[in-house]
């Protein structure tokens, strides 16, 4: 594993249950904020920690993701509004999880530059901002407008809605390096979801270009929809900005067994490199699940797979700016923390939550983003 050092001025601030990572760039700064509960804290306290970090940096919010906090009759959004004020940014709320303190919030924010909202069906579902090298569109909380439809029909409309939102800002799926899908009751219809995604990608020519990194995980949402989705799209202003798939040294390509995502995607710009590692689980190079019934074994293999991807791109766990670890059974979460402690991994901005992974025999999954300013 690589040494935990940085050659560029990435600022890291850590407090109990709060990680803030700041990337100073060209008179502006990006902030990645992760807040989780410490003993005795409820969701309101977690939200306030994150909101305080935004206020302290006079930042504008790009996106917010909430994990493991039940939205009981609107109580969740009310607590969020009390902490942040108007919810005028894309919000992805994944209710599945909670219990055992397995919840948290992640905020992407920007200081020193404008962030413009993207609307769809009179809802804010995205943010648009730019720097000297590219335009960026982050979508979140995108769902079907008719939850009475079948799950497959809702999935098709959700992809169409993602595309409609991108078209409003002059982009399409050829500009997308990263997607997120949170599927309610995922095991009941994951094959149908994959068929919808495969068909959409084929018709849009995605396979001829960049297949995005992705997370597809179980998760309820406040809309009662079959799934809630989000993505990041990047429109380069110069040729030096490029996105490309990164293979996994320890796993085969997901495309080989019919799942349309890249193991990781790197976005390279003149001043930094961003690495998006897809939701990763305990899977052999052949595509078979490994260490079935063994949580510790699944955590070990999964973390080694992600570590190898980071290492292949001259990064380490110390470069992680945000991550989500999904455990099938809440009581198994300590296995992840024990692994990190035993391996001497740095304290990381990772929300640990409980979600059903896309296979019934998989107990653990983790996704991470990492940044290196070279």
N, C-alpha and C positions, 0 to 999 in steps of 0.2 A: 504494500500500500504506500502511496506517495506521501511525502512529508506534508504536514499541515502548515503551509506557508503561502503567502500571497505577494505577488510582485506589483500590485496596484492598490490604490487607496480605497478598498472596500471597507466600509465602516460597519462594525457589528456591536450591537448593544444588547445585553442580556440582563433581565430582571426575573424574579420568580414568576414563572408561567408566561414569560413574554420574550420573544426574539424579534429584533428589528435589524434588518440588513439594508444598508444604504449604498447605492451605486452612484457616486458623483459623476456627472457626465455633462460637459459642454454648457455650463451655467445652469444646469438643472440637476435633479437627483431623483432616482427611483427608490422606492422603499418597499420592502417585503416584510410584512408584519404578521407574526403568528402568535396567537394568544391561546393558552389552555388553562384549565382550572388548577389551582393548587388547593391544598386541603382547606375545606370550609367555604370555598368560593362557588357561587352559582353562575348561571349563564350571564346574568346581568353584570356581574363583576368582570367576567371574561370580556364581554363586549366593551365595557368601560376602559379596560386596559388597552385594548386595541384602538379605541377611539382617541384615547389620550395620546397614544403614540402618533396618530395622524395629526392631531392638533399641535403637538409639540414641534412638528416639522412643517407646519403651515402647508400641508399637502392636499392635493385633490385626489379623490379616490378613483381608481380605474376599475376595480372589481372587488367583490366581497364573496367569500365562500364560507358557509356555516355548516358544520358537521356535528351530528349527534345531539342536536338540541330540538326536542319536540316542539312543534308549532301548535300548541293547544289553544284553539279558538282565537288565533291571532296574538297570543301572549308573547310569542317569540319575536315577531316583528315590532311589537310595542316596546319590548325591552331594547331591541336594536335601535329603534327611533329615539328612545330616551338617551342612548349613548351617543349616537351619531347625528341626530337631527333628521332632516329630510333624506329619504332613501332614494337619492337621485343618481343611482349607478346600478350596473347589473349585479343582481344578487342571485346566487345559487344556494338553495337551502336543502340540505340532505338530512331528512329526519331520522333515518335509520341509524341505529347505534345508541349512544348515550349509555347510562349506567356505568358504574365503576369509574366515573369521571372521564369517560372516553368521549370527549367532545372538544370543540375548539372553533376558532375563527381565523381565517387568513385574509389579509387585505393587501392589495397591490395599489400603491399610491405614487403620486408624482408631484414634485415641487419645482417651481420655476418655469412651468409651461402649461398651456391650456389642455384641458381634457373635455372633449365634446361628447354629448350623449347620442346614442343610436336608438331610435324608436322602432318598434314593430307592434302593430295592433294596439297602439296608444300606450304601450308599456316601454320603459327603458330596458333594453336587453343588451346594450353594449356601450363601449367607450372607444373613442377614436383620439389618438394623439400621434405626434410625430417628433422625430429628431432630425439631425442633419443627414442621416443615412437612409431613413425609411419612415413609412407610415405604419401604424399598428392599430389593429382593431381587436378588442377583447370582447367576446360575446359570452353571456351567462344567463342562466335561468330561462332558457328557450324551451318551450313546450308546445304540444298540440293545442289548438283552440277548442277541440271537441273531444273531451275525455270519454264520451260514450262510444267512440269508435273502437275497433279492435286494436290490440297492441301494435300489430304490424302496420295498420293504417295510421295510427298515431306516430309511429316511428317515421313513416314516409313523410308525413306532414312536418314533423320536427326537422328533418333534413331540409325540406323545402323552405321552412322558416329561417334556418341558418343561412341558406343560400340567398333568400330575399334580403335579409339584413346585410349580408356582405355586399350585395349589389348596390345597396343604398350608398355605400362608401367607395364604390368603384373597384371592388375586389370580387374574387371568386375562390373556389376550393383549391385552385392551383397555388394560392398564396397561403395555405393553411399548414403550419408545421405541427400543430397540437390540437387535439380534441379531447373532450370529456363527456362521458355518458353515464348517467346514474339511473339504472333500470329498476323499477319497482318489481319485486318478485322475479328477479332475473333468471333463476333456474327454470322457471316455467316457460320462458320464451326467448332465451338467448340465441337459439338457432334461428328463429324468425328474425330477430334483430340483425344478426349477421347477414342473413339473406337480403334484408332491406339495404343495409350499408353496402354490401358487395354490388348490388344492382345500381345503387346511386353512384358509387365510385366508377363503375364501368361506363355508365352513360355520360359521366362528366369528364372522362379521360384521366381520372386521378391515377390509375395504374400506369399511365404513360409518363407521369411526372413523379412528384413526391407523395408517397403514402404517409399520412401524418402519424406521429407518435400518438398514443391514445390510452385512456383508461376507460374500461367498461366494467362497472361494479354495481352491486345491488344497492338500492337506496330509494326510500319513499320521498315524496315531495309534497308540499302543501297544496298543490293544485289537484292532487288525485290523478295525475297523468301517468301514463305508462312509463315515461322517462322524462328527465330534464337534461338538457345538453348545453355545452359551451365549447368555445374554441378560441384560438389565437390565430389571427391572420397578419401577415407582414408583407407590405408592398415596398420593395426596395426603390430607392432613389438613385442608386449607383451600383455598378456591377460588382463591387467588392462585397456587397451584402448578399449572402446566399444561404439557403437552407438545404441540408442533405441528410439522408438516412445514415444512421450509425448502427452497424451490426453488433450483436451481442457475442462476445468471445466464448461464452459458456452455454448459449442456447441457439437453437435454429431459428429461422425466420418464421414469424407467426403466419405470414402469407402462405407458407407451405402446408399448413393444416386449416386453411380456409378462414382465417381471422384477419381482417384487413387493417393492420396497423404495423408501423415500424417499431422495432424494439426501442429505438431512441432516435431523436432528430437533433442535429446541431444547427443553430442559427449563428452565423459568423458575421460580425460587423467590424469596421476598422479598429475600434477600441476595445471590443470584448467578444467573448464567445458564450453563447447560452446553450446549455444542453438540457433537453427535455427527455427524461427517461420514462417510458410508458409504465403503466401499472404492471408490475413484475411479480410473478409467483413461482412456486417450486415446480418447475417444468424441465424435463430432460431435453437434450438436443433433438431427440426424436419427436417431441411434442407430448409425450406421456407425463402424467403427474408423477412426482417423486415424493418419497417419504410420506406416503399415505398414512394418516392417523398419527403422525409424529410432528407435533407443533414445533418443537425445538429444531428438528431436522429441516422442516420447511423454512423456518426463519433463517437458519444457517445458509442453506443453498440460495435462497432468494437474495439475501444480503451480499453473498459472494458474487452472484450474478451482476447485481447493480454496481458493486464495487469494481468489478472487472470492466464494466462499461465506462465508469468514471476514469479509471486508470488508463484505458485505451485512448481517452481524449485528453490526457495530461491534466486530469482533475482528481480530486479526492473528496471524501465526505465533508471535509472542511469547507468546500466550495458550494455546498448545498444552500440554496436560498429559500426553498420551501419544499415540504413533502407531506404526504399523507400515508399513514400505515393503517391498513384495514385488517382487522382480525375477525374471523368468523364467529368465535365464541369470546365474549367479554372476559371470561375468566382466564383466557390464554394470553392476554396482553402482557403479563409479566415476562413471558418468554422473549419478547422483543427487547424489553428493557435489560434483561439479563444478558442477552447477546451483546448489546451496545456496550454494557459495562465490561464484560469479559474481554471484548476486543479493544477496549480503550478508545472507542469512538468519541469524537467531540460532541458536546451538547448541540443538538440540531433543531432547526425550526420545523418540527414534524408534529402534526396532529395525529394522535392515535384514536381511532374510532372503530366501531363494530359494524361490519357490513358483510353481506354474503358475497363471496367471490364467485366468478362465473362458472366454476365447476364444483360439484358437490363434495369432492374429495380434497379441495384446496382450502386451507385454514388461514392463510396469510398472504397479503399482497402489499407492495409498497410502490409508490411513485415519487420521484424527486425531480426538481429543477436545480441546476447548478450554473454558476456563472464564474467565468475566469476573465479578468482584465489583463491581457497580455501586453 
